[in-house]
């Protein structure tokens, strides 16, 4: 059965280097996802890969976000 999932979101503002934003924009376009979606996935991936698996933020991330993974390769 199909179940609609709603992820609770919060709005935050971050300053990022121009070259990083440009790279993210290109990858998001190539993968057909929004910048927001890409940045969220990048952050989740980075947190999941952190060596310190004892941190509270990492433990919460591992429990909540195991829904979708995409592989991004840049030439």
C-alpha positions in Angstrom: 0.0 0.0 0.0 1.2 3.5 -0.9 1.9 5.7 2.1 2.6 9.4 1.7 5.5 10.4 4.0 6.0 14.0 5.2 9.4 14.9 6.4 9.4 17.8 8.9 11.6 20.6 7.7 13.0 23.8 9.1 14.4 26.8 7.2 18.0 27.7 7.8 20.4 30.1 6.0 24.0 29.2 5.3 26.7 31.1 3.5 28.6 28.9 1.0 31.5 29.7 -1.3 30.4 30.6 -4.8 32.4 27.8 -6.4 30.8 25.2 -4.2 27.3 26.5 -5.0 28.1 26.4 -8.7 29.3 22.8 -8.4 26.3 21.7 -6.4 24.0 23.4 -9.0 25.6 21.5 -11.8 25.3 18.2 -10.0 21.7 18.9 -9.0 20.8 19.7 -12.6 22.6 16.6 -14.0 20.8 14.3 -11.4 17.4 15.9 -11.8 17.0 16.9 -8.2 16.6 20.2 -6.4 19.6 22.0 -4.8 17.8 21.6 -1.4 17.5 17.8 -2.0 21.1 17.5 -3.1 22.5 19.5 -0.1 20.3 17.5 2.3 21.6 14.2 0.9 25.2 15.4 1.0 24.9 16.5 4.6 23.3 13.1 5.6 26.0 11.2 3.7 28.7 13.2 5.4 27.2 12.7 8.9 26.7 9.0 8.3 30.4 8.7 7.2 31.8 10.5 10.3 34.1 8.3 12.3 32.6 9.3 15.6 29.5 7.1 15.6 28.9 7.8 19.3 27.7 11.3 18.7 23.9 12.0 19.3 23.5 13.8 16.0 25.0 10.8 14.1 22.9 8.3 16.0 19.7 10.2 15.2 20.7 10.6 11.5 21.4 6.9 11.2 18.0 5.9 12.6 15.9 8.5 10.7 17.3 8.6 7.2 17.9 5.3 5.5 15.3 5.8 2.7 17.2 6.8 -0.4 20.8 6.8 -1.6 22.1 8.2 -4.9 25.6 7.8 -6.2 27.1 11.0 -7.6 30.2 11.0 -9.7 31.7 14.1 -11.2 34.0 13.9 -14.2 
